[in-house]
Amino acid sequence: MAKIAMLGSGFIGRFYADSLQGQRSRDKIVSIYSRREESAKKFAEDYKVPHFTTAMLESIQHPDVEVVCISLPNHLHEAAVLACCDAKKAVICTKPLGRNAEEAKRMLEAVEKAGIFHGYLEDLVYTPKFIKAWESVRAGALGKILWAKSRETHPGPHSDWFWDIEQAGGGCILDLGCHCVEIGRTFIGKDIKPVEVMCWADTQVKPIDAEDHAIGLVKYENGAIGQFEVSWTFRGGLDLRDEVMGSEGTIWLNSFLRTGFDMFTSGKGADYVAEKAESNAGWLFPVGDELNELGYNHMFTDMFNAMENDQLPRETFYDGYVVNAILDAAYKSAKSKLWEPVKLEIWRGKEGVEKLSSRTDYDDQYYLIKEEMTHYGSKKLILKDKKTGQVVEKVLSE
Ligand SMILES: NC(=O)c1ccc[n+]([C@@H]2O[C@H](COP(=O)([O-])OP(=O)(O)OC[C@H]3O[C@@H](n4cnc5c(N)ncnc54)[C@H](O)[C@@H]3O)[C@@H](O)[C@H]2O)c1
């Protein structure tokens, strides 16, 4: 059983608590810190937590606490992590790890110096659909991964601090792009270096200083390309979709908005439908089990299994740092309108990886470009001469 201090009793703190203490979980929240006493108390009552406080350190240092779960606004992550290092308590932190790579690097170095367990709570690489898709990718079902796109768009976040660039550290690129970048990175290979980023960003709708809509490309050293599409201006709910293209196959994932559960209601008795749903009448797209579909259950299972077995979880502060470094380059590119290098002062993956090559030999003389079966019953091959470079067509059946 893991004994947990929850820092933050808001939106994600409650989702995490539902997952941590849901089903027949043996893990327990033993202390809750929240800024306001009434929120801390309410959370303690709702989740049967024996200790509540409005002093963050009191929660971290509580003698019963073994692991601290940071569910605080972005600008408070670093201070909370450093306090865990001082108290020598294991720490798991929500996304994004830092407001930028500089903060994330300080957090990574601090936990490693303190020698404490650390996990990065990137739930969307733990969804059941993602895990299955990733297993297929690792088994080679898609061949070489050439392009991995991830999209997260919704009508905007639920608390004031997100909309303040100082506290949040950015707009939708940081808030949602962190998920998309880690999804792309995982499909492409976390040991493959992200080298440069091209990004468009704008503030199209909301009266804020940060961006509310962005599209970016992340180029990897092996030539693979990651793509993120993020928005706080999308209408219609929470759109979570991934597409992966490989030399041998394709995967399309729709994780939230169209999961195969469609419902119509006149609105009578209507209530909560799903995260960021904009309507509770008419045709609706509910989600069967949000905690599971969003990956929280599998994420915490990995975190606590790793902690108990003295291993690293799949997502660590190092991953959070790499994600922040990629997003820093995206912000630079959105301003400069150029490809910007990803600055990774700490890199633990492969170096000098060659570009992907997927040439298929037809025979000694030719490469195979394409095999085609036409609608008029003719089967043909398009071939390229290896020496001369000439492209020829060979008709197998007329
Ligand atoms: N899918 C996900 O992984 C996911 C989803 C939502 C939010 N998050 C992350 O979780 C963190 C918290 O987001 P949230 O949606 O729970 O926010 P929230 O506003 O709903 O809750 C914030 C909590 O922090 C506490 N707090 C302490 N000091 C504060 C301060 N100075 N200002 C505001 N709140 C303060 C509040 O009391 C509250 O309990 C953020 O880093 C966010 O990016 C992750």
PDBQT file of the ligand as one rigid body, heavy atoms in Angstrom, charges set to zero:
ROOT
HETATM    1  N1  LIG A 401      -4.703  15.194 -17.767  1.00  0.00    +0.000 N 
HETATM    2  C1  LIG A 401      -3.918  15.741 -16.902  1.00  0.00    +0.000 C 
HETATM    3  O1  LIG A 401      -2.889  15.162 -16.643  1.00  0.00    +0.000 OA
HETATM    4  C2  LIG A 401      -4.252  17.052 -16.259  1.00  0.00    +0.000 A 
HETATM    5  C3  LIG A 401      -5.540  17.577 -16.379  1.00  0.00    +0.000 A 
HETATM    6  C4  LIG A 401      -5.825  18.808 -15.747  1.00  0.00    +0.000 A 
HETATM    7  C5  LIG A 401      -4.826  19.479 -15.057  1.00  0.00    +0.000 A 
HETATM    8  N2  LIG A 401      -3.564  18.935 -14.981  1.00  0.00    +0.000 N 
HETATM    9  C6  LIG A 401      -2.473  19.638 -14.289  1.00  0.00    +0.000 C 
HETATM   10  O2  LIG A 401      -2.754  19.626 -12.881  1.00  0.00    +0.000 OA
HETATM   11  C7  LIG A 401      -2.284  20.815 -12.279  1.00  0.00    +0.000 C 
HETATM   12  C8  LIG A 401      -3.444  21.448 -11.502  1.00  0.00    +0.000 C 
HETATM   13  O3  LIG A 401      -4.501  21.710 -12.402  1.00  0.00    +0.000 OA
HETATM   14  P1  LIG A 401      -6.035  21.620 -11.973  1.00  0.00    +0.000 P 
HETATM   15  O4  LIG A 401      -6.786  21.509 -13.235  1.00  0.00    +0.000 OA
HETATM   16  O5  LIG A 401      -6.244  20.588 -10.930  1.00  0.00    +0.000 OA
HETATM   17  O6  LIG A 401      -6.237  23.068 -11.341  1.00  0.00    +0.000 OA
HETATM   18  P2  LIG A 401      -7.354  23.534 -10.299  1.00  0.00    +0.000 P 
HETATM   19  O7  LIG A 401      -7.391  25.010 -10.394  1.00  0.00    +0.000 OA
HETATM   20  O8  LIG A 401      -8.624  22.770 -10.525  1.00  0.00    +0.000 OA
HETATM   21  O9  LIG A 401      -6.774  23.102  -8.873  1.00  0.00    +0.000 OA
HETATM   22  C9  LIG A 401      -5.605  23.678  -8.338  1.00  0.00    +0.000 C 
HETATM   23  C10 LIG A 401      -5.400  23.258  -6.898  1.00  0.00    +0.000 C 
HETATM   24  O10 LIG A 401      -4.187  23.861  -6.436  1.00  0.00    +0.000 OA
HETATM   25  C11 LIG A 401      -4.431  24.578  -5.210  1.00  0.00    +0.000 C 
HETATM   26  N3  LIG A 401      -3.599  25.790  -5.158  1.00  0.00    +0.000 N 
HETATM   27  C12 LIG A 401      -2.616  26.033  -4.276  1.00  0.00    +0.000 A 
HETATM   28  N4  LIG A 401      -2.065  27.218  -4.497  1.00  0.00    +0.000 NA
HETATM   29  C13 LIG A 401      -2.690  27.770  -5.539  1.00  0.00    +0.000 A 
HETATM   30  C14 LIG A 401      -2.542  28.984  -6.234  1.00  0.00    +0.000 A 
HETATM   31  N5  LIG A 401      -1.624  29.885  -5.895  1.00  0.00    +0.000 N 
HETATM   32  N6  LIG A 401      -3.373  29.210  -7.272  1.00  0.00    +0.000 NA
HETATM   33  C15 LIG A 401      -4.303  28.319  -7.634  1.00  0.00    +0.000 A 
HETATM   34  N7  LIG A 401      -4.471  27.122  -7.012  1.00  0.00    +0.000 NA
HETATM   35  C16 LIG A 401      -3.679  26.857  -5.966  1.00  0.00    +0.000 A 
HETATM   36  C17 LIG A 401      -5.916  24.904  -5.233  1.00  0.00    +0.000 C 
HETATM   37  O11 LIG A 401      -6.360  25.011  -3.909  1.00  0.00    +0.000 OA
HETATM   38  C18 LIG A 401      -6.496  23.706  -5.951  1.00  0.00    +0.000 C 
HETATM   39  O12 LIG A 401      -6.725  22.682  -5.016  1.00  0.00    +0.000 OA
HETATM   40  C19 LIG A 401      -1.711  21.672 -13.412  1.00  0.00    +0.000 C 
HETATM   41  O13 LIG A 401      -0.324  21.511 -13.474  1.00  0.00    +0.000 OA
HETATM   42  C20 LIG A 401      -2.366  21.099 -14.660  1.00  0.00    +0.000 C 
HETATM   43  O14 LIG A 401      -1.595  21.272 -15.826  1.00  0.00    +0.000 OA
HETATM   44  C21 LIG A 401      -3.284  17.724 -15.543  1.00  0.00    +0.000 A 
ENDROOT
TORSDOF 0
